[in-house]
Amino acid sequence: MKLLRLISILLTIGVFSCNSVSGKTENSAETTKVEDTVTKTENPQPAKQTEENQYVGNCVRGQAEPIVKRNVYPNTTFALQSDKLTSYETVTFGNKDKLIIYNWGCEYYMLTFRFETSRFQEDVNNLAFWYLKAHILMTEIRKGLDTPFVTIKELTTLKKITEKKIDCSEDDSEIRNFITVDKIEKLTEKKYAIEISFSTGPL
């Protein structure tokens, strides 16, 4: 009798042990199956997007956007660069002169205007002459710009500029505004390039 009871107990333990092992095996299989499904169907696009925009994410300023009003200057092209922070916007005028706007910066918001023009000819060392022409060119295009960083105040300062860089900030402002005349270049016998930058920051 005792022998039968012992055998019965051993069989019962054996059954519970098998059920536990069987349940664990089924759960492991289900876990593996789910993980495989996630791995196979995971979309790699978000990782690629993060990589493309990593510079935008590290900078205070956002993605570069067009600043030229197309209704004023319809003959304009916009090219956003791969880092998303910089762009080139090109305006071709009726007289075949050209304006290239380089939108760039990270801690500072920067706009560089490069005019390629045949309207004015003068020795590139005559800075007073070219600074005045820079003011004329910027004043003419201001109506076609959609940006708060090129204002009447900045252009008035540009007209008075006698150095390559000038601070036109408010005295108590932590964010500074600068204008620089970066380059005056002779391209051909009658064509010259003038580059002027407007910057604000640190943002």
C-alpha positions as CSV (number, residue, x, y, z in Angstrom):
1,M,0.0,0.0,0.0
2,K,2.8,2.3,0.9
3,L,4.6,1.4,-2.3
4,L,1.5,2.3,-4.4
5,R,1.2,5.7,-2.6
6,L,4.9,6.4,-3.2
7,I,4.6,5.5,-6.9
8,S,1.5,7.8,-7.1
9,I,3.3,10.7,-5.5
10,L,6.3,10.3,-7.9
11,L,4.0,10.2,-10.9
12,T,2.2,13.3,-9.8
13,I,5.5,15.2,-9.3
14,G,6.6,14.0,-12.8
15,V,3.4,15.3,-14.4
16,F,3.8,18.8,-12.8
17,S,7.4,19.0,-13.8
18,C,6.7,18.1,-17.4
19,N,3.9,20.7,-17.6
20,S,6.2,23.4,-16.2
21,V,9.0,22.6,-18.7
22,S,6.5,22.5,-21.5
23,G,5.0,25.9,-20.6
24,K,8.4,27.5,-20.3
25,T,9.4,26.1,-23.7
26,E,6.2,27.5,-25.3
27,N,6.7,30.9,-23.8
28,S,10.3,31.0,-25.0
29,A,9.2,30.1,-28.5
30,E,6.5,32.8,-28.5
31,T,9.1,35.4,-27.3
32,T,11.5,34.5,-30.0
33,K,8.8,34.7,-32.6
34,V,7.7,38.1,-31.5
35,E,11.3,39.4,-31.4
36,D,12.0,38.1,-34.9
37,T,8.9,39.8,-36.2
38,V,9.9,43.2,-34.7
39,T,13.4,42.8,-36.1
40,K,12.2,41.9,-39.6
41,T,9.5,44.6,-39.8
42,E,11.4,47.4,-38.1
43,N,11.5,50.4,-40.4
44,P,15.1,51.9,-40.8
45,Q,13.7,55.2,-42.0
46,P,13.6,57.0,-38.6
47,A,17.3,56.2,-38.0
48,K,18.1,57.6,-41.4
49,Q,16.0,60.7,-40.7
50,T,17.8,61.3,-37.4
51,E,21.2,61.0,-39.1
52,E,20.2,63.5,-41.7
53,N,18.9,66.0,-39.2
54,Q,21.6,65.6,-36.5
55,Y,23.1,69.0,-37.2
56,V,19.7,70.7,-37.0
57,G,19.0,69.0,-33.7
58,N,22.3,70.3,-32.3
59,C,21.7,73.9,-33.3
60,V,19.5,76.5,-31.8
61,R,18.4,77.8,-35.2
62,G,16.1,75.6,-37.3
63,Q,16.1,74.4,-40.9
64,A,17.0,77.0,-43.6
65,E,14.0,78.3,-45.5
66,P,13.6,80.6,-48.5
67,I,13.6,84.3,-47.7
68,V,12.9,85.7,-51.2
69,K,9.4,86.7,-52.1
70,R,8.6,84.9,-55.4
71,N,5.9,87.4,-56.3
72,V,8.6,90.1,-56.3
73,Y,11.4,88.1,-57.8
74,P,9.9,85.1,-59.7
75,N,13.1,84.1,-61.3
76,T,14.5,82.6,-58.1
77,T,15.8,79.1,-57.2
78,F,16.2,77.6,-53.7
79,A,18.6,74.7,-52.9
80,L,18.5,73.3,-49.3
81,Q,21.8,71.5,-48.5
82,S,22.1,68.0,-47.0
83,D,22.8,69.3,-43.4
84,K,19.4,71.1,-43.6
85,L,21.0,74.2,-41.9
86,T,22.3,75.9,-45.0
87,S,20.8,76.8,-48.3
88,Y,21.6,78.8,-51.5
89,E,18.9,81.0,-53.0
90,T,19.7,82.5,-56.4
91,V,17.9,85.5,-57.9
92,T,18.5,86.5,-61.6
93,F,17.5,90.0,-62.4
94,G,16.2,91.4,-65.7
95,N,19.5,93.0,-66.5
96,K,21.2,89.6,-66.0
97,D,22.8,90.6,-62.7
98,K,22.7,87.9,-60.1
99,L,22.1,87.7,-56.3
100,I,23.1,84.6,-54.4
101,I,21.9,84.4,-50.8
102,Y,23.8,82.0,-48.5
103,N,21.6,81.1,-45.5
104,W,23.8,79.5,-42.8
105,G,25.0,79.4,-39.2
106,C,24.3,77.4,-36.0
107,E,24.7,79.4,-32.9
108,Y,24.4,82.5,-35.0
109,Y,21.8,83.1,-37.8
110,M,23.7,84.2,-40.9
111,L,22.7,85.6,-44.2
112,T,25.4,86.4,-46.8
113,F,24.3,88.3,-49.9
114,R,26.6,88.0,-53.0
115,F,25.8,90.4,-55.8
116,E,27.3,89.8,-59.1
117,T,26.7,93.0,-61.1
118,S,27.8,95.0,-64.1
119,R,26.2,98.2,-62.9
120,F,29.2,99.6,-61.1
121,Q,32.9,99.6,-62.0
122,E,35.7,100.8,-59.7
123,D,39.0,99.8,-58.1
124,V,38.2,97.1,-55.6
125,N,40.4,99.0,-53.0
126,N,38.0,102.0,-53.1
127,L,36.1,100.8,-50.1
128,A,34.0,103.9,-49.6
129,F,32.6,103.5,-53.2
130,W,31.7,99.9,-52.7
131,Y,30.2,100.2,-49.3
132,L,27.9,102.8,-50.7
133,K,27.0,100.5,-53.6
134,A,26.4,97.7,-51.2
135,H,23.8,99.9,-49.4
136,I,22.1,100.7,-52.7
137,L,21.9,97.1,-53.7
138,M,20.5,95.9,-50.4
139,T,18.0,98.7,-50.2
140,E,16.7,97.8,-53.7
141,I,16.1,94.2,-52.8
142,R,14.7,94.6,-49.3
143,K,11.1,94.8,-50.5
144,G,11.6,91.3,-51.9
145,L,12.9,89.7,-48.7
146,D,10.9,87.9,-46.0
147,T,13.3,88.1,-43.1
148,P,13.3,90.2,-39.9
149,F,17.1,90.5,-39.9
150,V,17.5,93.0,-42.8
151,T,15.7,96.2,-41.7
152,I,15.8,99.9,-42.4
153,K,18.0,100.3,-39.3
154,E,20.6,97.8,-40.5
155,L,20.6,99.4,-44.0
156,T,21.0,102.8,-42.5
157,T,24.0,101.5,-40.6
158,L,25.4,99.9,-43.7
159,K,25.3,103.3,-45.5
160,K,27.5,104.8,-42.7
161,I,29.9,101.8,-42.6
162,T,33.5,102.7,-42.9
163,E,35.0,99.4,-41.6
164,K,34.6,95.8,-42.7
165,K,32.5,94.9,-39.7
166,I,30.1,96.9,-37.5
167,D,28.0,96.1,-34.5
168,C,24.5,97.5,-34.9
169,S,23.0,95.9,-31.8
170,E,20.9,97.6,-29.1
171,D,23.2,98.6,-26.2
172,D,21.4,96.4,-23.6
173,S,20.8,93.4,-25.9
174,E,22.4,90.0,-25.2
175,I,21.8,89.0,-28.8
176,R,24.2,91.0,-31.1
177,N,23.6,92.1,-34.7
178,F,26.5,92.5,-37.0
179,I,27.0,93.6,-40.6
180,T,30.2,92.7,-42.4
181,V,31.5,93.5,-45.9
182,D,33.1,90.2,-46.7
183,K,34.5,90.6,-50.2
184,I,34.7,92.9,-53.2
185,E,35.9,91.0,-56.2
186,K,36.5,91.8,-59.9
187,L,35.0,89.0,-62.0
188,T,35.5,90.4,-65.5
189,E,36.4,93.7,-67.1
190,K,32.9,95.1,-66.3
191,K,31.5,92.7,-63.7
192,Y,32.1,92.8,-60.0
193,A,31.0,90.8,-56.9
194,I,30.1,92.3,-53.6
195,E,29.4,90.1,-50.5
196,I,27.7,91.5,-47.4
197,S,26.7,89.4,-44.3
198,F,24.1,90.0,-41.7
199,S,24.3,88.0,-38.5
200,T,22.5,87.8,-35.3
201,G,23.3,85.8,-32.1
202,P,24.2,84.0,-30.1
203,L,20.7,82.6,-30.3
